[in-house]
Amino acid sequence: MPEPRVGVGRKEGCLIQSIGVVGAGTMGNGIAQVAARAGLSVVMHDVADEFLNRGLGAIEKSLQRDVDKQRLLLDEKQTIISRIKATMDVSGLAGVDFVVEAITEDLAVKLDMFKRLDATARPDVILSSNTSSISITKLAAATSRPDRVIGMHFMNPVPVMKLVEIIRGIATSDETFEATRKLTEAIGKTPVEVNDSPGFVSNRVLMPMINEAVFALYEGVGTVESIDEIMKLGMNHPMGPLQLADFIGLDVCLAIMNVLYDGFDDSKYRPCPLLKKYVDAGWLGRKTGRGFYQY
Ligand SMILES: NC(=O)c1ccc[n+]([C@@H]2O[C@H](COP(=O)([O-])OP(=O)(O)OC[C@H]3O[C@@H](n4cnc5c(N)ncnc54)[C@H](O)[C@@H]3O)[C@@H](O)[C@H]2O)c1
């Protein structure tokens, strides 16, 4: 018996059955995995075989963990993997019903990609971005379909985290929002709608808290350990803000603070000088072996 497809109503009689994921990195391979697990065909695009293979390897490893924990059968794992096609050629996305872009967080690189996606994908296809901080309105303006551009901000690690912050650009249509909301639910995530604004809601609330924790350290109000302990035990946060900053990457935290600072022209978003100094030193957190903690 053929497996039921997760069909998502985009228009009457037209279902989203395939999805293009651009970028096979941390976020892209996670998005490809959850989409394939929900039954969608996935075309995953990156610039080199090396990155595609690394992405496919991460998916295989993550699914194997579920097999080991008896949350997934081995043949289900193989079926999920078989739904994912990897391509170095952006034209491989010509046939997909929906696109999620998850490439490097760089405005020029993303604008170029949105122009290419606009030229490649069918005119009715929605182009979404997983950007953490770049204006959806700006990305949409690079295309001929600004009404069909939207933000889909997945959280890391994608297979685990339930939230997708759905960001409406100034021109995003209600139809685009509805289709994106349904798709998000169909792949097992919880959509929450926000409007386009620097940092959206997630990073606008999270990053100033992290930045304030760095200020508290900088001013000698507390130690790394005491600041994190207070937020864990007192506020029930699973991880202290300084440990979380190390986990996210201090360069990423600084870049997002700068987006808020420049975007609102408001000194309340001023990045802490200590955060800048750590980034200058190359102490970027877990990924470099040193941040507020040593790894
Ligand atoms: N890592 C996180 O915690 C997190 C959370 C939420 C959102 N995001 C956002 O997701 C996006 C991706 O982040 P990531 O952490 O997965 O990055 P990453 O560096 O792990 O992966 C990015 C991938 O994009 C590929 N790429 C770069 N330019 C490309 C191009 N022109 N064409 C095709 N592929 C290209 C790279 O080769 C790489 O494999 C960013 O916009 C980031 O802000 C990241």
PDBQT file of the ligand as one rigid body, heavy atoms in Angstrom, charges set to zero:
ROOT
HETATM    1  N1  LIG A 301      22.642  27.624  14.003  1.00  0.00    +0.000 N 
HETATM    2  C1  LIG A 301      21.588  28.100  14.673  1.00  0.00    +0.000 C 
HETATM    3  O1  LIG A 301      21.460  27.929  15.896  1.00  0.00    +0.000 OA
HETATM    4  C2  LIG A 301      20.507  28.844  13.942  1.00  0.00    +0.000 A 
HETATM    5  C3  LIG A 301      19.247  28.957  14.540  1.00  0.00    +0.000 A 
HETATM    6  C4  LIG A 301      18.220  29.606  13.839  1.00  0.00    +0.000 A 
HETATM    7  C5  LIG A 301      18.477  30.131  12.582  1.00  0.00    +0.000 A 
HETATM    8  N2  LIG A 301      19.736  30.023  12.022  1.00  0.00    +0.000 N 
HETATM    9  C6  LIG A 301      19.947  30.579  10.681  1.00  0.00    +0.000 C 
HETATM   10  O2  LIG A 301      19.970  29.513   9.757  1.00  0.00    +0.000 OA
HETATM   11  C7  LIG A 301      20.820  29.836   8.652  1.00  0.00    +0.000 C 
HETATM   12  C8  LIG A 301      21.871  28.760   8.488  1.00  0.00    +0.000 C 
HETATM   13  O3  LIG A 301      22.607  28.658   9.689  1.00  0.00    +0.000 OA
HETATM   14  P1  LIG A 301      23.459  27.350  10.038  1.00  0.00    +0.000 P 
HETATM   15  O4  LIG A 301      23.806  27.456  11.472  1.00  0.00    +0.000 OA
HETATM   16  O5  LIG A 301      22.778  26.135   9.512  1.00  0.00    +0.000 OA
HETATM   17  O6  LIG A 301      24.780  27.628   9.162  1.00  0.00    +0.000 OA
HETATM   18  P2  LIG A 301      25.883  26.577   8.659  1.00  0.00    +0.000 P 
HETATM   19  O7  LIG A 301      27.124  27.363   8.466  1.00  0.00    +0.000 OA
HETATM   20  O8  LIG A 301      25.900  25.372   9.513  1.00  0.00    +0.000 OA
HETATM   21  O9  LIG A 301      25.318  26.120   7.226  1.00  0.00    +0.000 OA
HETATM   22  C9  LIG A 301      25.184  26.983   6.148  1.00  0.00    +0.000 C 
HETATM   23  C10 LIG A 301      25.303  26.165   4.867  1.00  0.00    +0.000 C 
HETATM   24  O10 LIG A 301      24.954  27.010   3.770  1.00  0.00    +0.000 OA
HETATM   25  C11 LIG A 301      25.819  26.688   2.705  1.00  0.00    +0.000 C 
HETATM   26  N3  LIG A 301      25.867  27.805   1.777  1.00  0.00    +0.000 N 
HETATM   27  C12 LIG A 301      26.465  29.006   1.959  1.00  0.00    +0.000 A 
HETATM   28  N4  LIG A 301      26.293  29.787   0.877  1.00  0.00    +0.000 NA
HETATM   29  C13 LIG A 301      25.565  29.059   0.001  1.00  0.00    +0.000 A 
HETATM   30  C14 LIG A 301      25.048  29.316  -1.295  1.00  0.00    +0.000 A 
HETATM   31  N5  LIG A 301      25.263  30.469  -1.912  1.00  0.00    +0.000 N 
HETATM   32  N6  LIG A 301      24.340  28.348  -1.909  1.00  0.00    +0.000 NA
HETATM   33  C15 LIG A 301      24.108  27.164  -1.303  1.00  0.00    +0.000 A 
HETATM   34  N7  LIG A 301      24.555  26.875  -0.065  1.00  0.00    +0.000 NA
HETATM   35  C16 LIG A 301      25.270  27.808   0.577  1.00  0.00    +0.000 A 
HETATM   36  C17 LIG A 301      27.153  26.389   3.369  1.00  0.00    +0.000 C 
HETATM   37  O11 LIG A 301      27.997  25.638   2.497  1.00  0.00    +0.000 OA
HETATM   38  C18 LIG A 301      26.710  25.633   4.613  1.00  0.00    +0.000 C 
HETATM   39  O12 LIG A 301      26.662  24.241   4.386  1.00  0.00    +0.000 OA
HETATM   40  C19 LIG A 301      21.376  31.232   8.959  1.00  0.00    +0.000 C 
HETATM   41  O13 LIG A 301      20.572  32.186   8.316  1.00  0.00    +0.000 OA
HETATM   42  C20 LIG A 301      21.242  31.333  10.470  1.00  0.00    +0.000 C 
HETATM   43  O14 LIG A 301      21.125  32.659  10.909  1.00  0.00    +0.000 OA
HETATM   44  C21 LIG A 301      20.742  29.382  12.677  1.00  0.00    +0.000 A 
ENDROOT
TORSDOF 0
